[in-house]
Amino acid sequence: MKTPVSTDITVRDKSAWIRWLPNALPAAGYITLDNSSDQRLDITKVRSPDYQRITIYETVVDEESSKMVKVDTVTLSAKGGFAFIPGKHHLMLEKPTHLITPGDNARVIFFLSDGKVVKVRIPVRTSPELY
């Protein structure tokens, strides 16, 4: 049985991109997901056929330093959403399953707490301005 795809979650225009790095180094992914439903939803995991592992990280800043902290879930608020943006949250995409270069589109699947998924293609770039 196929996993149902959510129609309540959409990608905000021009918010999605993956920062490409050479030599198959881990890449950072950014995207804003909007939730049009009345239900709060959690992203419980993220997978891709193009990367062996995707992890969610939050950048935590205190008075003396900043660090990346692994996060197990993030919440898409009802009639709101969630933004993975530089300096806050990002997707860490590791170990590409094939050669990925700028101009490609990585397939990413977000698994939600209601049992549905969101499937997106995220453009791979060296800079977010390259639209």
Buried (B, 14 or more C-beta within 10 A) or exposed (E): EEEEEBEBBBBEEEBBBBBBEEEEEBBBBBBBBBBEBEEBBBBBBBBBEBBEEBBBBBBEEEEEEEEBEEEEEBBBEBEEBBBBBEEEBBBBBBEBEEEBEEEBBBBBBBBBBBEBBBEBEBBBBBEBEEE
